Amino acid sequence: MKVTPKSLLTLIFINVFYFGFSQVELKGKIVDFTQLLPLENASIYVKNTTIGTVSNSDGKFVLLVPPEFAKDTLVISSIGFKSYKVPVEEFDNSMDVFLEEDIASLDEIVVVAETRPKTGNDIVLRALERLPKNLPDSAYIQKGFLRHKERNTREFKWLIESAITVYDSGFASNSDEYLKVNVDEVRKSYDLRDVDSIFSYVAYSNRNFNRARLKPTDVNRNDVSTEQLVRAIKWNDTRVNGLQNLFQGKLNLLRNSTDPKALFGENILDKHQFQLDTILVNNDRKIYKIKISKGFDFVGLDTKGIYNEGFEAKGWLYIYYDNYAIKKIEYELVAASKNQKIRSKRLFGTQTNHKLVINYIEYNDKMYPNYIYYETPKLVNVGLKVQGKISEEEIDRYNKEERYYNTIQEILFSEIILNKEEIDASLNKEWDMDIFSPKPYNRTFWRNYNVLLESEEDEKLIQDLSKRASLFKD
């Protein structure tokens, strides 16, 4: 092919245009310098922006940075470690990042001149008092990436990856009325679960039809159509794992702390006790590490149609020493009452019903949610249904691996919008928080969108799921 001056200029223009607007890809592995172990959930972000991600269970990450931030500072930090800082354009993708431990002295809290809370309970109460100042007090929009996965002990059964938008009018408003979620795009949607949940069908029937209450033992599987089961399962998916519960329910611990029955509300010390463990350092700032333990009463979530009561709380809170802003929450609810212990063992095979992690990022002197991890068990099949003889070994395997699924939802927020005109324009569109509705794949959209990096184990399982889903679809 003959190259003319005009075609050469066109080729140069295309290359300049492409590379000028392509993202800078940063990737690497973060390691504990002392123990030489990968650091999970470390923060990787561009300073003074909301462009960032977190490391996976292997300590690895991938971050796409727009070229205009190439000379800005990349910060890699983890609570209890010294931060690593380097210009974005100088980051070396081929080298691991080693973080050194950084711990402050616990004795410092008793020698300062000012009056400060000295017990875990008092520190937490002070942090809750400061929520109106530390959390956003005006409307904002966040854009992020959601990964919803469901698996048994051997393999993935269900995977959804979506881009979402969250609108919130501010801390003082009621989240039921003034917090909205929209699913913008879908990246992956594979569903290979067996359609066989009489439990969901019974719950659906009891909640939606005005008739005598059913029990699973009242229902013959052969009398229920596949269409009826699918409708019931979708209904159950939404009420148990829908985004509405995660954002508007009790587990949004700080945002919804002003609700009358909030877990972190006025009566927080009835159901929780807090013990100061130590003082750590996070990105050159001291931070309290506070242990969460059970209180005098059981914790409950008031989930409609589900007995989500009778728990005790455990976990950790990380609170900045200087302004009492809560940086991170690690929160678990474990079956504690007699009824909940029996129910959890019988239905889920575990006593830990809820695991929650929320990281916050400081932006314009306010703390915004940056990363959310939520895990809960789920009953899929209420019993073994087979024809012919089956061995005890097969029965045992079925009950452990096919009866209970584990559901995990992860959300990474990578953009905060505070501009009123942009917010108002977004509010004029229709909002739909149904993550289970299929949408067409938009390759152009996802090319430059930050997503969470899968762990090596998850990546293999996802690849296997995608192959089996393709075969199933064909």
Residue pairs with C-beta under 8 A, 6 or more apart in sequence:
20 67
21 67
22 67
22 448
23 64
23 65
23 66
23 67
23 448
24 64
24 65
24 66
24 67
24 69
24 70
24 88
24 89
25 62
25 63
25 64
25 65
25 93
26 44
26 61
26 62
26 63
26 64
26 65
26 74
26 88
26 91
26 93
27 60
27 61
27 62
27 63
27 93
27 453
28 60
28 61
28 91
28 92
28 93
28 95
28 96
28 97
29 38
29 55
29 58
29 59
29 60
29 61
29 96
29 97
30 38
30 39
30 42
30 44
30 55
30 59
30 60
30 61
30 76
30 78
30 96
30 97
30 99
31 37
31 38
31 39
31 59
31 96
31 97
31 98
31 99
32 38
32 39
32 81
32 98
32 99
32 101
33 98
33 99
33 100
33 101
34 100
34 101
37 59
38 55
38 57
38 58
38 59
38 60
39 55
39 59
39 78
39 81
39 99
40 55
40 56
40 57
40 58
40 59
41 54
41 55
41 78
41 357
41 359
41 371
42 54
42 55
42 59
42 61
42 76
42 77
42 78
42 81
42 99
43 52
43 54
43 75
43 76
43 77
43 78
43 359
43 361
43 370
44 52
44 53
44 54
44 55
44 61
44 63
44 74
44 75
44 76
45 51
45 52
45 53
45 63
45 74
45 75
45 361
46 52
46 65
46 69
46 72
46 73
46 74
46 75
46 88
47 72
47 73
47 74
47 75
47 85
48 72
49 69
49 72
50 361
50 363
50 368
50 370
50 413
50 414
50 415
50 416
51 63
51 65
51 66
51 69
51 414
51 415
51 450
52 63
52 361
52 370
52 414
53 61
53 62
53 63
53 412
53 414
53 450
53 452
53 453
54 61
54 359
54 370
54 371
54 412
54 452
55 61
55 453
56 452
56 453
56 454
56 455
57 455
57 457
58 455
58 456
60 453
60 455
61 453
62 451
62 453
63 450
64 448
64 449
64 450
65 74
65 88
69 88
70 87
70 88
70 89
71 87
71 88
71 89
72 87
72 88
73 85
73 86
73 87
73 88
74 85
74 86
74 87
74 88
74 91
75 83
75 84
75 85
75 283
76 83
76 84
76 85
76 97
76 99
77 83
77 84
77 99
77 282
77 283
78 99
78 282
79 280
79 282
79 287
79 289
79 318
79 327
79 328
80 101
80 102
80 103
80 280
80 281
80 282
80 289
81 99
81 100
81 101
81 102
81 281
82 99
82 100
82 101
82 102
82 281
83 99
83 283
83 284
84 97
84 99
102 280
102 281
103 278
103 279
103 280
103 281
104 279
104 280
104 281
104 286
104 321
105 279
106 276
106 278
106 279
108 279
108 286
109 116
109 118
109 276
109 279
110 118
117 123
117 125
117 126
118 276
119 274
119 275
119 276
120 273
120 274
120 275
120 276
120 277
120 290
120 291
121 269
121 273
121 274
123 274
123 276
123 288
123 290
123 319
123 324
124 268
124 274
124 290
124 317
124 319
125 268
125 269
126 324
127 134
127 317
127 319
127 324
127 325
127 326
128 257
128 264
128 268
129 324
130 323
130 324
130 325
131 171
131 254
131 257
132 171
132 172
134 323
134 324
134 325
134 326
134 366
134 367
135 170
135 171
135 254
135 255
135 366
135 367
136 168
136 170
136 171
136 366
136 367
136 368
137 170
137 171
137 172
137 366
138 169
138 170
138 418
139 167
139 168
139 169
139 170
139 420
139 423
140 167
140 168
140 170
140 368
140 416
140 417
140 418
140 423
141 165
141 166
141 167
141 168
141 416
141 417
141 422
141 423
141 426
142 165
142 166
142 168
142 368
142 369
142 413
142 415
142 416
142 417
143 163
143 164
143 165
143 166
143 184
143 413
143 414
143 415
143 417
144 163
144 164
144 166
144 411
144 412
144 413
144 414
144 415
145 161
145 162
145 163
145 164
145 411
145 412
145 414
145 449
145 450
145 451
145 452
146 160
146 161
146 162
146 163
146 164
146 183
146 243
146 409
146 410
146 411
146 435
147 159
147 160
147 161
147 408
147 409
147 410
147 411
147 451
147 452
148 158
148 159
148 160
148 161
148 162
148 241
148 407
148 408
148 409
148 435
149 156
149 158
149 159
149 160
149 407
149 408
149 458
150 156
150 157
150 158
150 159
150 193
150 378
150 405
150 406
150 407
150 408
151 157
151 158
151 405
151 406
151 461
152 401
152 402
152 404
152 405
152 406
153 400
153 401
154 401
155 461
155 464
155 465
156 190
156 192
156 458
156 461
156 462
156 464
156 465
157 191
157 192
157 193
157 405
157 465
158 190
158 191
158 192
158 193
158 405
159 188
159 189
159 190
159 462
159 465
160 186
160 188
160 189
160 190
160 435
160 436
161 186
161 187
161 188
161 189
161 451
162 183
162 184
162 185
162 186
162 187
162 435
163 183
163 184
163 185
163 186
163 187
163 445
163 446
163 449
164 181
164 182
164 183
164 184
164 243
164 411
164 433
164 435
165 181
165 182
165 184
165 426
166 179
166 180
166 181
166 247
166 413
167 179
167 180
167 181
167 182
167 423
167 426
167 427
167 431
168 175
168 178
168 179
168 255
169 178
169 179
170 178
171 255
171 258
172 258
173 179
174 259
175 247
175 248
175 252
175 255
175 256
175 259
176 248
179 247
179 248
179 255
180 431
180 433
181 243
181 244
181 247
181 431
181 433
182 429
182 431
182 432
182 433
183 432
183 433
183 434
183 435
183 437
183 439
185 439
185 442
185 445
185 446
186 438
186 439
186 440
186 441
187 441
187 446
187 451
188 462
188 466
189 438
189 439
190 465
190 466
190 469
191 469
192 465
192 468
192 469
192 472
193 233
193 380
193 405
194 380
194 381
194 402
195 226
195 229
195 230
195 233
196 221
196 229
196 380
196 381
196 385
197 229
197 232
197 233
197 236
197 379
197 380
197 381
197 382
198 216
198 219
198 221
198 224
198 381
198 382
198 383
199 216
199 379
199 381
199 382
200 229
200 232
200 233
200 235
200 236
201 219
201 224
201 228
201 229
201 232
202 214
202 215
202 216
202 218
202 219
203 232
203 236
203 305
203 306
204 231
204 232
204 235
204 236
205 211
205 214
205 232
206 213
206 214
206 305
207 304
207 305
208 235
216 382
216 383
221 385
234 436
237 436
238 244
238 434
238 436
239 245
239 303
239 304
239 305
239 306
240 303
240 306
240 376
240 378
240 407
241 376
241 378
241 407
241 409
242 433
242 434
242 435
243 433
243 435
244 433
245 251
245 303
246 252
246 372
246 374
246 409
247 255
248 256
249 256
249 301
249 303
250 256
250 259
250 261
250 262
250 263
250 301
250 302
251 263
251 301
251 331
251 354
251 356
251 374
253 262
253 263
253 264
253 329
253 331
253 356
253 358
254 264
254 326
254 329
254 358
255 369
256 262
257 263
257 264
257 265
258 265
259 265
261 302
263 271
263 272
263 299
263 313
264 272
269 295
270 295
270 296
270 297
271 294
271 295
271 296
271 297
271 298
271 299
271 313
272 292
272 293
272 294
272 295
272 299
272 313
273 292
273 293
273 294
273 295
274 290
274 291
274 292
274 293
274 317
275 290
275 291
275 293
276 288
276 289
276 290
276 291
277 289
277 290
277 291
277 316
278 289
279 286
279 287
279 288
279 289
279 321
280 286
280 287
280 289
280 318
281 287
282 318
282 320
282 327
285 320
285 321
285 322
286 320
286 321
286 322
287 318
287 319
287 320
287 321
287 327
288 317
288 318
288 319
288 320
288 321
289 316
289 317
289 318
290 316
290 317
290 318
290 319
291 315
291 316
292 313
292 314
292 315
292 316
292 317
292 330
292 331
293 312
293 313
293 314
294 312
294 313
294 314
294 336
295 312
295 313
298 309
298 310
298 311
298 312
298 336
298 337
298 340
299 309
299 311
299 312
299 313
299 333
300 308
300 309
300 310
300 311
301 308
301 309
301 311
301 333
301 354
302 308
302 309
307 339
307 340
307 343
308 353
309 337
309 340
310 335
310 336
310 337
310 338
310 339
310 340
310 341
311 333
311 334
311 335
311 336
311 337
311 340
311 353
311 354
312 333
312 334
312 336
313 331
313 332
313 333
313 334
314 331
314 332
314 334
315 329
315 330
315 331
315 332
315 356
316 328
316 329
316 330
317 326
317 328
317 329
317 330
318 326
318 327
318 328
318 329
319 325
319 326
319 327
320 326
320 327
325 360
325 362
325 367
326 360
326 367
327 359
327 360
327 367
328 357
328 358
328 359
328 360
329 356
329 357
329 358
330 356
330 357
331 354
331 355
331 356
331 357
331 358
332 352
332 354
332 355
332 356
333 352
333 353
333 354
334 351
334 352
334 353
335 341
335 343
335 344
335 345
335 351
335 352
335 353
340 353
341 351
344 350
344 351
344 353
344 377
345 351
347 377
347 379
347 404
348 377
348 378
348 379
348 404
349 377
349 400
349 403
349 404
350 377
350 404
352 377
353 376
353 377
354 374
354 375
354 376
355 373
355 374
355 375
355 376
356 372
356 373
356 374
356 375
357 371
357 372
357 373
357 374
358 369
358 371
358 372
358 373
359 369
359 370
359 371
359 372
360 367
360 368
360 369
360 370
361 367
361 368
361 369
361 370
361 413
362 368
363 416
364 418
368 413
368 416
369 411
369 413
370 412
370 413
371 410
371 411
371 412
371 413
372 409
372 410
372 411
373 408
373 409
373 410
374 408
374 409
374 410
375 406
375 407
375 408
375 409
376 406
376 407
377 404
377 405
377 406
377 407
378 404
378 405
378 406
378 407
379 403
379 404
379 405
380 402
380 403
380 404
380 405
381 402
381 403
384 390
384 395
384 398
384 399
410 452
412 450
412 451
412 452
414 450
417 423
417 426
454 462
